[in-house]
Amino acid sequence: MNQRIFIWSLTSALAGFLFGFDTVVISGAEKTIQELWGLSDQMHGLAMSMALWGTVVGSLVGAWPTDTLGRKPTLLWIGVLYFISAVWSGLAENVNSFMIARFLGGLGVGISTVAAPLYISEISPPNLRGRLAGMFQFNIVFGILIAFLSNHLLAGVGENAWRWMLGIEAFPALIYTLMCLTIPESPRWLIGHKDDLEAGRRTLQLIEPEVTDDELSRQIHTIQNASHKTSAKEPFWTARLKKPITLAILIAFFNQLSGINAILYFAPRIFELTGLGEQAALLQSIGIGITNLIFTFVGLWLIDRLGRRTLLLIGSIGYILSLGLCSWAFYSGNVSIVPACIFAFIAAHAVGQGAVIWVFISEIFPNQFRGAGQSLGSFTHWICAAMLTMFFPRMVTHFAPGSVFLFFMFMMVLQLIWVLTMVPETKGVPLEEIERQLGIRPADEETPAN
């Protein structure tokens, strides 16, 4: 593998580390914040979901800076948002100030889910695209693990422990921002959006130094041709893009209706429902992070071998079994097996949806609409996550835990049916060729050079 591509992909993927850290770090502080400011369940749910509402907005508008300013400047400003949010959250004196700070961090998360996977997909060779774009997901789960571990280590530092839990994110945010200064712009953005063929050629030469001038010219022609065939003046919501639009919406919808974000956000509370004490529940949450990390490795190892569709099938079956067992355990009173079922659920997510979602969405849209398509998928993902996180505390208060897990299991049965009947395989296929497979481009157009 070209070392440059790996380093650039890793740098971009570090936005995922901050995404994972920012998303889960609140789990160690949420109960203290509720007690400190005397929040009702409804206000508490709003405060906890405020970062997700920022993520919804960020994912909705993320295509604009990604397409207009470029992939690199967008990634840089994501780091700035994370830094401001972390410092502000740690210093917040009331719930309103806290919610504004969390909202800003959420903006960074939302935009990162548009810009980072898209950037990596656009600089990656087809045979490595799954693993390289999947590094974004790996960094998400690594950030989740570090957040759980950080919360556990900081839990005993005193009454302001929650402030340190939230504020410490400023350090990795600053490092990531500085690293973004070293990456080049995406060649597909330079060629397809800016019409800067020479700059695009220089970046492509760095990505594939062994390629001849003639082969580079063919690649540039293919990218330029695909971009111009899909005119920027053409609206996004057209029948021609119906299939990728539907796929992006449904993969994001099912991702959240598995219950993954609710479980990550409220993991200590769920474990306390099984009778574990507060410290033991926090420690079990670290187990979630470790399980997520290990099986994300497995997912990334398999994604370019077995393919995206196969991993979604494996993950769907794992979801159904683990969520069904969780439901049975709560209904039958055998709650001692719940932690093991939760770990199995996390493993199924890491190998399936976790490894696939951001890679898949970044692959299925044509060059001119890739930013808008990534934004659509991200927006769907985060609006579902925000709604679920906002109402989850009320769900576990008004419904038996077994019923909540049974609902999530039913949604994963629907996902399995969807994968079997609608999801195509994109493993190892050049981005411009995927357009032809999905019916976006005529089948008789020239085959891309790589």
C-alpha positions in Angstrom: 0.0 0.0 0.0 1.2 3.5 -0.9 2.3 5.0 2.5 1.1 8.5 1.5 -2.5 7.2 0.9 -2.4 5.4 4.3 -1.2 8.6 6.1 -3.7 10.8 4.4 -6.6 8.4 5.0 -5.5 8.0 8.6 -5.5 11.8 9.1 -8.9 12.2 7.7 -10.2 9.2 9.6 -9.1 10.8 12.9 -12.2 12.9 12.5 -13.9 9.6 13.3 -11.9 9.3 16.6 -13.2 12.6 17.7 -16.7 11.6 16.5 -16.6 8.5 18.6 -15.1 10.2 21.6 -17.5 13.1 21.5 -20.6 10.8 21.0 -19.9 8.6 24.0 -18.0 10.7 26.5 -21.3 12.1 27.7 -22.3 8.6 29.1 -20.0 9.1 32.1 -21.4 12.6 32.9 -25.1 12.3 32.1 -26.4 11.3 35.5 -24.2 13.9 37.3 -25.5 16.6 35.0 -29.1 15.6 35.6 -28.6 15.8 39.3 -26.4 19.0 39.3 -29.0 21.1 37.4 -32.1 19.2 38.6 -33.2 18.3 35.1 -36.6 16.6 34.4 -36.5 13.5 32.2 -37.7 15.5 29.2 -35.0 18.3 29.7 -32.4 15.7 30.4 -33.2 13.9 27.2 -33.0 17.2 25.3 -29.6 18.1 26.9 -28.2 14.6 26.1 -29.4 14.7 22.5 -28.3 18.3 21.8 -25.0 17.1 20.3 -27.1 14.8 18.0 -29.3 17.7 16.9 -26.1 19.5 16.0 -25.0 16.4 14.2 -28.3 16.4 12.3 -27.7 20.0 11.2 -24.1 19.3 10.4 -24.9 16.3 8.2 -27.6 18.3 6.5 -25.3 21.3 5.6 -22.1 19.2 5.3 -22.3 18.8 1.6 -22.0 22.6 1.1 -18.6 23.2 2.5 -17.4 19.8 1.3 -18.3 20.5 -2.3 -17.9 24.3 -2.3 -14.8 24.9 -0.2 -13.2 21.5 -0.8 -12.6 18.4 1.2 -9.4 19.5 3.0 -10.7 22.9 4.4 -13.8 21.2 5.6 -11.9 18.6 7.5 -9.7 21.3 9.0 -12.7 23.3 10.3 -14.3 20.1 11.8 -11.3 20.0 14.2 -11.9 23.6 15.2 -15.5 22.9 16.0 -14.5 19.9 18.1 -11.9 22.0 20.0 -14.3 24.8 20.8 -17.1 22.4 21.9 -14.8 20.5 24.3 -13.5 23.6 26.1 -16.9 25.1 26.3 -18.6 22.0 27.5 -16.1 21.5 30.3 -16.6 25.1 31.5 -20.4 25.4 31.1 -22.2 26.9 34.1 -25.7 26.1 33.2 -27.7 23.7 31.0 -28.3 26.2 28.3 -24.6 27.0 27.9 -23.9 23.3 28.0 -26.4 22.5 25.2 -24.9 25.2 22.9 -21.4 23.8 23.4 -22.6 20.2 22.7 -24.5 21.4 19.6 -21.3 22.9 18.2 -19.5 19.6 18.7 -22.4 17.9 17.0 -22.0 20.1 14.0 -18.4 18.8 13.8 -19.6 15.2 14.0 -22.3 15.7 11.4 -19.9 17.3 8.9 -17.2 14.7 9.5 -19.6 11.9 8.5 -20.0 13.7 5.2 -16.4 14.8 4.5 -14.1 12.2 5.9 -15.4 9.0 4.3 -15.9 10.8 1.1 -12.4 12.1 1.0 -10.9 8.7 1.8 -13.0 7.0 -0.9 -11.9 9.6 -3.5 -8.1 9.0 -2.9 -8.3 5.2 -2.5 -7.6 2.5 -5.2 -10.7 0.3 -5.7 -9.1 -2.8 -4.2 -8.2 -0.9 -0.9 -11.2 1.4 -0.7 -13.2 -0.7 1.8 -10.3 -1.0 4.3 -9.1 2.6 3.9 -12.6 4.2 4.1 -13.3 1.7 6.9 -10.6 3.4 9.0 -13.1 6.1 9.7 -15.3 3.5 11.5 -12.2 2.0 13.2 -11.4 5.5 14.6 -15.0 6.0 15.7 -14.8 2.8 17.8 -11.3 3.6 19.0 -12.6 7.0 20.1 -15.5 5.2 21.9 -13.2 2.9 23.7 -10.9 5.8 24.8 -14.0 7.8 25.9 -15.2 4.9 28.1 -11.7 4.4 29.5 -11.2 8.1 30.1 -14.5 8.4 31.9 -13.6 5.5 34.1 -10.1 7.0 35.0 -11.5 10.4 35.6 -14.6 9.3 37.6 -12.7 9.7 40.9 -11.1 13.1 40.5 -13.8 14.9 42.5 -17.1 16.7 42.0 -15.9 18.3 38.8 -15.0 15.0 37.2 -17.6 15.4 34.6 -16.0 18.6 33.4 -12.7 16.9 32.9 -14.4 14.0 31.0 -15.9 16.5 28.5 -13.0 19.0 28.3 -10.2 16.6 27.7 -11.3 16.1 24.1 -9.7 19.5 23.3 -6.2 17.8 23.2 -6.9 15.3 20.4 -9.0 17.9 18.6 -6.0 20.2 18.4 -3.7 17.5 17.2 -6.1 16.4 14.5 -6.6 20.0 13.3 -2.8 20.5 12.9 -2.5 17.2 11.0 -5.1 18.3 8.5 -2.7 21.0 7.3 -0.5 18.2 5.8 -3.0 16.4 3.5 -3.7 17.3 -0.2 -7.0 18.1 -1.7 -9.0 15.2 -3.2 -8.1 14.8 -6.9 -11.8 14.0 -7.8 -12.8 17.4 -6.2 -10.0 19.2 -8.1 -11.0 17.6 -11.4 -14.7 17.3 -11.1 -15.6 20.4 -9.1 -12.8 22.9 -9.7 -11.8 21.8 -13.2 -8.1 22.1 -12.1 -6.7 19.2 -14.1 -3.1 19.9 -13.4 -3.6 19.9 -9.6 -5.7 16.8 -9.9 -2.9 15.1 -12.0 -0.3 16.0 -9.4 -2.3 14.4 -6.6 -3.0 11.3 -8.6 0.7 11.0 -9.3 1.4 11.0 -5.6 -1.4 8.4 -5.0 -0.2 6.1 -7.8 3.5 7.0 -8.7 3.9 3.8 -10.8 1.2 4.8 -13.2 2.2 6.1 -16.7 1.3 9.5 -18.1 -1.1 7.9 -20.5 -2.9 6.0 -17.8 -3.1 9.1 -15.7 -4.7 11.0 -18.6 -7.2 8.2 -19.0 -8.1 8.4 -15.3 -8.5 12.2 -15.5 -10.7 11.8 -18.6 -12.9 9.2 -16.9 -13.3 11.4 -13.7 -14.0 14.5 -15.8 -16.4 12.7 -18.1 -18.3 11.1 -15.2 -18.6 14.5 -13.5 -19.8 16.3 -16.6 -22.3 13.6 -17.5 -23.8 14.2 -14.1 -24.2 17.9 -14.5 -24.0 20.1 -11.4 -27.1 21.9 -12.8 -29.2 18.6 -12.6 -31.2 18.4 -9.4 -30.3 15.8 -6.8 -33.8 14.5 -6.4 -34.3 12.7 -9.8 -35.5 9.3 -10.8 -32.0 8.5 -12.1 -30.6 8.7 -8.6 -33.6 6.9 -7.0 -31.7 3.7 -6.2 -28.6 5.3 -4.5 -30.9 7.7 -2.6 -33.1 4.8 -1.4 -30.0 2.7 -0.4 -28.4 5.6 1.5 -31.6 6.4 3.5 -32.4 2.8 4.4 -28.9 1.8 5.5 -28.7 4.8 7.8 -32.3 4.3 9.1 -31.6 0.6 10.0 -28.2 1.5 11.5 -29.9 3.5 14.2 -33.1 1.4 14.6 -30.8 -1.4 15.8 -30.6 0.7 19.0 -26.8 1.1 18.8 -26.5 4.8 19.8 -29.1 4.4 22.6 -27.0 1.6 24.0 -23.7 3.4 23.7 -25.1 6.6 25.2 -26.8 4.9 28.1 -24.6 1.8 28.6 -23.9 2.4 32.3 -27.7 2.9 33.0 -28.6 -0.3 31.1 -26.0 -2.3 33.0 -27.4 -0.8 36.3 -30.8 -2.2 35.3 -29.2 -5.7 35.6 -28.2 -5.0 39.2 -24.6 -3.8 38.7 -23.3 -0.9 40.8 -22.3 2.4 39.3 -18.6 1.7 39.1 -19.1 -1.9 37.8 -21.4 -0.5 35.2 -18.8 2.0 34.0 -16.2 -0.8 33.9 -18.6 -3.0 31.8 -18.9 0.0 29.4 -15.2 -0.3 28.8 -15.9 -3.9 27.8 -18.3 -2.5 25.1 -15.5 -0.3 23.8 -13.0 -3.2 23.6 -15.5 -5.5 22.0 -16.3 -2.8 19.4 -12.6 -2.3 18.6 -11.8 -6.0 18.2 -14.7 -6.8 15.9 -14.2 -3.6 13.9 -10.7 -5.0 13.1 -12.5 -8.2 12.0 -15.0 -6.1 9.9 -12.2 -4.1 8.2 -10.2 -7.3 7.5 -13.3 -8.9 5.8 -14.9 -5.9 4.0 -12.7 -6.1 0.9 -12.6 -9.9 1.0 -16.3 -10.9 1.7 -17.8 -7.6 0.5 -20.3 -5.1 1.9 -23.5 -7.1 1.3 -22.2 -10.2 3.0 -21.1 -8.3 6.1 -24.5 -6.7 6.3 -26.1 -10.2 6.2 -23.8 -11.5 9.0 -24.4 -8.4 11.1 -28.2 -8.7 10.7 -28.3 -12.2 11.9 -26.1 -11.3 14.8 -28.3 -8.4 15.7 -31.5 -10.6 15.7 -29.9 -13.3 17.9 -28.3 -10.9 20.5 -31.3 -8.5 20.8 -33.7 -11.4 21.0 -31.7 -12.9 23.9 -31.5 -9.5 25.6 -35.3 -9.3 25.4 -35.8 -12.8 26.7 -33.3 -12.2 29.6 -35.2 -9.2 30.9 -38.6 -10.9 30.5 -37.5 -14.1 32.2 -35.5 -12.4 34.9 -32.1 -14.0 33.8 -30.5 -10.5 33.7 -27.1 -11.9 34.5 -26.7 -12.8 30.8 -27.5 -9.3 29.6 -23.9 -8.0 29.5 -22.9 -10.9 27.4 -25.8 -10.3 25.0 -24.9 -6.6 24.8 -21.3 -7.5 23.9 -22.6 -9.9 21.2 -24.8 -7.1 19.9 -21.8 -4.7 19.7 -19.8 -7.4 17.9 -22.6 -7.9 15.3 -22.7 -4.1 14.8 -19.0 -3.8 14.4 -18.7 -6.5 11.8 -21.8 -5.5 9.9 -23.4 -2.0 9.8 -20.4 -0.4 11.7 -17.9 -1.5 9.1 -20.1 -1.0 6.1 -22.3 2.2 6.4 -19.8 5.0 5.8 -17.9 3.1 3.1 -21.1 2.1 1.3 -22.7 5.5 1.3 -19.5 7.1 0.0 -19.4 4.7 -2.9 -22.9 4.7 -4.4 -23.3 8.3 -5.6 -21.7 9.9 -8.7 -18.9 12.4 -8.3 -21.0 15.6 -8.7 -23.5 14.4 -6.1 -21.2 12.4 -3.8 -21.2 15.2 -1.2 -25.0 15.6 -1.3 -25.5 11.8 -1.2 -23.1 11.5 1.8 -25.0 14.3 3.4 -28.3 12.6 2.9 -27.2 9.4 4.4 -25.5 11.1 7.3 -28.6 13.3 7.9 -30.9 10.2 8.0 -28.5 8.5 10.4 -28.3 11.4 12.8 -32.0 12.4 12.8 -32.8 8.8 13.7 -30.0 8.9 16.4 -31.2 12.2 17.8 -34.8 11.1 18.1 -33.9 7.7 19.6 -31.5 9.3 22.2 -34.0 11.9 23.1 -36.8 9.4 23.8 -34.8 6.5 25.1 -34.8 7.6 28.8 -38.6 7.7 28.6 -38.8 4.4 26.7 -37.0 2.5 29.5 -39.2 4.3 32.1 -42.5 3.6 30.5 -41.8 0.3 28.8 -40.2 -2.9 30.1 -36.6 -3.2 29.0 -37.5 -6.5 27.3 -40.1 -4.8 25.1 -37.5 -2.1 24.0 -35.0 -4.8 23.0 -37.8 -6.7 21.2 -38.7 -3.6 19.1 -35.0 -3.3 18.1 -34.9 -7.0 17.2 -38.0 -6.6 14.9 -36.4 -3.7 13.1 -33.3 -5.9 12.4 -35.5 -8.6 10.9 -36.7 -5.9 8.5 -33.1 -5.0 7.8 -32.3 -8.6 6.9 -35.1 -8.7 4.4 -33.9 -5.4 2.9 -30.3 -6.7 2.5 -31.5 -9.9 0.9 -33.7 -8.2 -1.6 -32.2 -4.8 -2.4 -28.5 -4.3 -1.5 -25.9 -4.6 -4.3 -22.3 -5.6 -3.9 -19.7 -2.8 -4.4 -16.5 -4.6 -3.4 -13.5 -3.8 -5.6 -15.6 -1.8 -8.2 -14.2 1.6 -9.3 -16.4 4.5 -8.2 -17.4 5.4 -11.8 -18.3 1.8 -12.6 -20.6 1.6 -9.6 -22.7 4.4 -11.3 -23.3 1.9 -14.2 -24.2 -0.9 -11.9 -26.8 1.2 -10.2 -28.3 2.4 -13.5 -27.0 6.0 -13.1 -24.9 5.8 -16.3 -25.6 4.0 -19.5 -24.2 0.5 -19.7 -22.3 1.2 -23.0 -20.2 4.1 -21.6 -16.4 3.5 -21.5 -15.0 1.6 -18.6 -13.0 3.6 -16.1 -9.2 3.2 -16.2 -9.0 2.1 -12.5 
